[in-house]
Amino acid sequence: MFHLIFSSLDNFVSAVQTLLYVDVVQPLLFRFDLMGYDEDTYDSLYWVIVGVLEVVTMYAVLRPLEALRPVEKWENRKAVRVDVIYTWIAKLGILNLFFFFAMQPLFDTVQSWLRLHNIANIEFDNLWPGVTTQPLVTFVMYLLVLDFAGYWYHRWEHRVGVWWELHAVHHSQRQMSLWSDDRNHLLDDLLQACYFATIALVIGVPPSQFVVLVAITNLAQSVQHANIRMHFGWLGERLLVSPTFHRRHHAIDIPAEGMQYGCNFGVLFPWWDMLFRSVSWVRDMEPTGIADQRDGRRYGDGFWAQHWLALVRIAARLAPKRRSAGSDTARV
């Protein structure tokens, strides 16, 4: 059943991909003498189509729910608009696709070296013959590994000071909505793309399934960030991250950085928070943001301002270290 559904979706996207490529993209490449990029462009088009379908789906489903059951009602949605830009950049998935294929030659080289030295590779398909060879089982295993990796990536963002300054762009949104999931500094997006592409290659995720895994994760996180008063019940909250569960992570009064840093880091599943004692089941619909915003600290209202101020904050963190290092050198 799973294989049939996956094949049907893949066939549909592939048909649209071929149609757009033959009728629109290829003539443009030929006209501007860019046919040397035709194969890479064709592959990228698949991801772009999936991204557009994601955005259309999430808006069609989540925007009516935000209107019907909002956590907060805003007279002015100006703060939300910049997040739409982030969403279109992220959902088109170019960064993820680029790193996945750009790292494939390096990964193949490493794999050859491992085989030469008789070091076993990670092959999920062969872990339990007859069980892990089933497409659905393998897919779920890929999903769990990537989600576990996502939990730790997210937690490290809050733990490492310089890294936090990039992630603060995401947390500084005071009007959280269906668009807020993709509000990330572009440098953070680059790090994430590299991180997940590496893990996906190590565990042997096929390119077509990698697209689907990222799409599922993206859609789920759009739901989590939506301005919707939604709770999954006692059991459901422990099976899947809900908007209520994740809003607690964004609560403005929850410490977000350093040794005492936040809660509810789970991407899809709350199990990792439960296992590593970072879970909070508080259901209060609290305001979102970063605590020092109440003291007037600015994180930028526009796309470029948010990026620039993050770099300024990073420079401020690193400056004392540079001065201290210079003083130590002078004493020597």
N, C-alpha and C positions, 0 to 999 in steps of 0.2 A: 504493500500500500504506500509506504513512504517513498519507495523507489519510483512508483508510478506518479505520485504527486510531484516529486522533484524533477522527474523527466519531463512532465507536462509543462511545468514552469520554465525549465531550461529551454525546451523547444520553443515556447512562446517568445522568450527574451531573445533567443538566437534568431528567430524569424524577423523580429523587429530590428535586431542588430544588422542583419544582412540587408534588409530593405533600406535602412537609413544609410548604410555604408555605400551601397551600389548607387543609390539615387542622389545622395547629398554629399557625403564625406569624400568619396573617391574622386568625383569630378573636381572638388575644391583642391584636393591634394595634387591632382594632375595639373590644374591651372596654375598653381603657385610653385610647381616644380618640387614637390615634397613627397614624391612617391617612394622615396627611400624609407619613409616612416609608415608605409601603408600597413604592414603587419602589426606593428605595435599599436597603431591607431585603431585598427580593427578590434584588437583584444581589449583596449581601453574602453571602447564603445559599449561593450557588454556591461561593464561596471557602471558607466554613466546612466545607462537605461535602468538598471536596478535602482540606482540612487534616485532617479526621477520618480519611479514607481513608489519608492519609500516615502518621499516627501508628499506626493499626492495622497497616498493611503493615510499617513499620519494626520494630515490636515483634514481630510474628509471625515475621519473617525473622531479625532481628539478635539478639534475646534468646536464642534457642537456640544461635546461634553463639558468643555470649559465654560461655554455660555450657560449651560443648564445647571451645573453643579460647581461653581467656582469656589476656591478657597478664599480668594480675595477678589474684590471688585475695584478696578482702577478707572478713574476718570480719564486718565491719559495713558495710553499704551506706548508712549514714545520710547521708553527703555527697552521694550520688547523688540522693536523694529530692527535694531542692530543685530540681534540674535538670528534673524532670518538670513542675514549675509553669512554668518558662520555656518548655518545649516546647509545652505547650498554649496559652500566650499567643501564641507566635510562629507555630506551625503553623496556627492558625485564620486568620492572614493579614489581619486587619482593617487593620493599619497600611499594608501594601502596597497594598491595595485602595483605602483612603481617599485616599492620596496620588496614586494613579494617576488616580482620577476627579476629585479636588479640583483637580489641576493641569491637567486637560484644558481648562477654559475659558481659563486663562492661556496655555497652549500654543497654542490656536486663535487667540488674539489676536496672539501673536508670529508665527504662521504667516501670518496675514492681512497683517501689516506687511511681512514678507519678500516676499510675492507682490506687494504694492503697489510695492515698490522693486526688483522684478525680481531678487531674490536667490533662487537655486535652493535647494530643500529637499532633505533627504536622503531618497531613495526607493530602498530596497534592491531593490524589485521591478523597477525599470527600469535597474539597473546593467548587466545583461547580458541583454537580451531573449531569451526562449526558455530561459534557464538559471535566472536568479534569480527568474523568475516561477513556478518549480516550488515548491510548498509546503514540501517537505522542505529544499530548498536555502536558501530564505529563513529557515526555522526555525533551521537550523544557523548561518547568518550572525548571526541575533539572539543565539543562544546564545554564539557566540564573542565578540561585542562586549561582552555583559554579563559574560562571564567575565573578559575583559581588564580591564574596569572594576572588577570585584570584586577582582582581584589588586592593583590600585593602591589601592583603598579599604583593603584589609587591610594593605598595606604602610605606608600613611600612618598607620593606627592605631598602629603600632609606632614611628613616627618622631616624631609630634607629642605632646609630653608630656601635655598636658591630655586629649587624645584617648586616649592610652595608659591613663590612669587609668580611663576607662570600659571599655576593652577588657580591662583587667586582671581584671575580674570574670570574664571568660571563661577567662583563662589561670590563674586561681587554683585551678581544680578539680584536686585531687590524685587523684581517682578518676574518670578519664575513661571515659565510657560512651556508649552510643547516644543518651542524652539530652543530652549535653554541648554539642552543636552550638548549641543555642538559648539557652545560658546567656550572655546579653548584657544589659548595662545597658539599661533602657528608653529612655534618651536616645540611646544608640547605635543602638537599633532604629529610633527616629524618624529619625535621620540617614540610616541605610541605606535606609529606605523612601523617603525624599525623593530620595536620590541615584539609586537604581535606577529609580524611577518617572520621573524626569526624563529619564534616558538612554533608557528604553524609549519614551517619547513622542517624543523627538527622532528616533529611528531608525524610528519608525512601527510599533511592535509592537501588534497588535490586542489588545484586552483579554482575549479567550479564550486567546490564545497566551501572554500575559504570565502568566496563572495557571499554565499548564503549565510554562513556563520556570522559574518560581519553585519549583514543586513538584519538578521534576527536580533542581534545584540543592539544595534542602533534603534530599531523600532521599539524594543522593550524599554530602552533608556529614554526615548521620547515620551512614552507613557509615564514613566517614573517622575519626570520633571514637569509634567503638565499641571496646569492650575486647576486641578480636579479634586474635589473632596471624595476620595475613593479609598476604601479599606477592604482587604481581602478576607477578613475574618480571622479567627485564632489560628486555624490550620493553614489557610491560604497565605497568611503573612509569613509563615515559617517555610513555605515552599517556594515563594517567588517574591522578589522585591516589588513593593507596591509604591504608589505615589506618597502615601502616608509614611511609610518606612523611610523612603529616601528624603522626604521633606525634613525629617528629623536631622538628617545629615547636614542639611543646608541651614538649619536654624541659626539665627544670628547670635544667640546667646550660648551656643555650643563652642568651646575652644576648638579652633580649626588647625592649629599649627604647633609643632614642637612635641615635647614628651607627653603632654596631656592633650592629645589632639583628636577630637571628634569621635564619631561613631558611625555605624551603618555604612561601611565602605563597599559592601557587596554590589556587583554589577548586575547580575541576573538573579543569583540565589543568595539568600541570607545565611546559608549554612556556614560560610566561612567566618562571618561575624560571630555566629554562635560558637563556632569551634575555637576561635582565637580571642574570644571575650571582648569584642568591640561592638556588641549589639545593644540597642536601646529600643524598647517596645513602647515608648511614650507616644501617644496618639495626638497630642496637642498640635493644632495647626498654627505653628509659630511663624513670625516674620522671618524672612530669609535675608542672607547677606553676611558680611564680616563685621565683627564687633566694633572695630575702630572706625567703621563708616559712621557710626553714631557720634563719634568725636570729630567728624568733619573730614576724615581722610578721603581723598579722591582716588578712584580707580579708573576714571575715564568714562565718558558717555558715548564716544564714538569708537568705531572699529580701530582706527589707527592710534587714537589716544590711549586705548586700553593696552595695545601692544607696546607703545612707547613707555608708558608709565611702569609696565612690568620690568622692562629693561633698566629703567631708572632705579627701581627698588632693588634689583639684583646688583647693580653697580654700588648702591649704598651699602649693601651687605658685604660686598667684597672689599670695599675701600679700607675699612679698619684693618683688615688682614694684610693688605698691601703695605699700609703705614707701619704696622707692627713688624712685618718682615724687614722693612727698610731700616727700622731702628735697631733690630737685632744685628743686621749686617754691619751697620755703622759701629756698633759696640765691638764687634769682632775685629 
